[in-house]
Amino acid sequence: MQETQEMNQRGTLVLKFMVLKDKLSEAVNQVMKSVSNKTTLPILTGIKLTATHEGITLTGSNSDISIKSFIPKEEEGSENAIIDIPGSIVLPSRLFSELVRKLPDDEVFINADNRLTAVIRSGSSEFNLNGMDPEEYPNLPVITEKESCSIRKDLLKDVIKQTVFSVSVSETRPVLTGVKWTIQDNTLTCIATDSHRLAQRTIPIEHGPSATNQELVIPGTSLSEFSKILDDDGEETVEMIMTENQILFKVNHVQFYSRLLDGNYPDTSRLIPSESKTTITISTKELYRAIERASLLAKEEKNNVVKLVTEGDQAEISSQSLELGRVFETIPIDKFEGENQRISFSAKFMMEALSRIDAQSVRIHFVGPMRPIIIRPIGDEHILMLILPVRTF
Amino acid sequence: MQETQEMNQRGTLVLKFMVLKDKLSEAVNQVMKSVSNKTTLPILTGIKLTATHEGITLTGSNSDISIKSFIPKEEEGSENAIIDIPGSIVLPSRLFSELVRKLPDDEVFINADNRLTAVIRSGSSEFNLNGMDPEEYPNLPVITEKESCSIRKDLLKDVIKQTVFSVSVSETRPVLTGVKWTIQDNTLTCIATDSHRLAQRTIPIEHGPSATNQELVIPGTSLSEFSKILDDDGEETVEMIMTENQILFKVNHVQFYSRLLDGNYPDTSRLIPSESKTTITISTKELYRAIERASLLAKEEKNNVVKLVTEGDQAEISSQSLELGRVFETIPIDKFEGENQRISFSAKFMMEALSRIDAQSVRIHFVGPMRPIIIRPIGDEHILMLILPVRTF
């Protein structure tokens, strides 16, 4: 312990506070979602801690997203933190997040001196960490509240889950790695497509901008990370503030910034067939499981393609692998309209689409073996999934 | 469905049975522990299914271990299987185990014809699989019951957990990749060492061989896999049958064969110091957690070494990383005897040893900074962990 004290005495304290471990740990976990160890700017491997007389702010950032999490000094009458000396320090993120989780006591005492040495104490545990200069930490974008609206947290979480899986993972058309958000007349429409499939959902929003239509494309990875921060409880709302190249989400004590994608998002409305030659109503779960089993063989082949054949009141799902064998599945069609179809598609795409649908049954529309398949949950016209078939002959 | 029936009609059925999915799935999971996809003998990528009028046997095998799991036709008055045509087939293991888990119905109908095509039906699901010739499947070692003994299942699971982690992972001295078992006077002593640390435990056994001492070295990986098959419930016993180069464990309906390792296992008794300069009694959990935190910095350095310094009634654990900083931990010593010590050791080795000890406190014996450290749980003299210190000056 002697060595430690000497070390601290070398510099002047420029930051000193106590914070509850659970609050600190929660905030660290939130900002860690924006911290990458693969960054060209070394300081961004760190988490910035800033203490003011109001509380403590943690900041993490990478080239796409930045996250601020605020721990108020007091909350609902109980004390989260005591600030002795307001100030800042940047600490190595991975080490800091691991050690915070493992500290022995409920209270954590943190200080830093003007030589950038930080001391973290908890119970009989004491860490001396080499920090980084908070002056070198880049400023987050300044966002003036121009266009803003609010959305229910659970709805936002749903809409992200139901669209983001369809974004493109290829960088050949960067704009397709994002989800297009269109805000119009108090509704938000989200569309994602990788040009082989598409997912679309419309939800109501509150306090929409009085101005004209708003269109933006948000990187899919940003939305996935943001979704992880949204817990499941409560019907809180998330505030969204949009500028030309940034979107800021505010929820509880978290601010989540994401850059927007440039480029023209393609007009997807023409992809969706207006006619339907065949419409079937079928159990979501039974269809999912039959395709999952057929996929056991299909995935051994390169394309993971399964075939669906309708025979009036039943559908046959099949696939084969030259090496391993074949599989046949029959499932009842609850309601059949139109002509019989034989169509092949990616098992993976169909399973991903069906797994995002909560409804017990889906309605599937076919136009022909080479035309898009449309899947909609029964009882919810605001969700649409589209899958392009695969030519197998 | 027409295609399927044609396919079956081509050959003569040589195997036909029904089995409950849960029973089949359990047996498949057990034998899968011995199946590797990296094998030089293609037939060993499969699981062999054999139906007799008594029930169904599944077999899996690799170069080290073989597992047989038997599903009796009837068990406790209820029916597990109906055998129509006794026979055998070998099916691709990975695909078969995945599909069994995902079958829709409780009952599974399996048949195979003389052209090695197997059909697996469950509910409205039907798989046609290309099987392999059971005649090509190697015979398991024939074991005549020469030397056998029994051991309580929970004790066996414990003794494996408490020793196998210390085996060598390097093939430079192959015999050290195994655990040495010595059976003598109705006790079993298990010893594992990688020459930097050692773990040893003695347990009682039942119906030991009346013959002389028995010594064998069992591959660590075999014991790890076998341990996964042992569930936690009940005080059943495991029967062990030993031959010159094989050991067979029998428990419930499972037979687990492992080859034994050749070569002379070193005499480890001389490694264990007979004297002790310092003896401390300390909380297992507190020591573990302090070393775990110190290890956060230590593991950033190549050797993951922490230092322990005793100061009468307290122990200081520390470590440092030039790049990141330092950590100091103080924990109370419950009972101190002898002179103070300064000693460095691998954090990983100490954590692995402590995590295998259930007792609340451990007694640690030191002889000096370069002599082995001995750790024993308080209240159980049958367990001994040894760690060699690391020179840090």
Interface residues (C-beta under 8 A of the other chain):
Chain A: M1 E3 T4 P92 L95 E98 L99 K102 L103 P104 T117 A118 S124 S125 E126 F127 N128 L129 N130 R289 A290 E292 R293 L296 L297 E300 E316 E323 L324 G325 R326 V327 F328 E329 T330 I331
Chain B: M1 E3 T4 P92 L95 E98 L99 K102 L103 P104 T117 A118 S124 S125 E126 F127 N128 L129 N130 R289 A290 E292 R293 L296 L297 E300 E316 E323 L324 G325 R326 V327 F328 E329 T330 I331
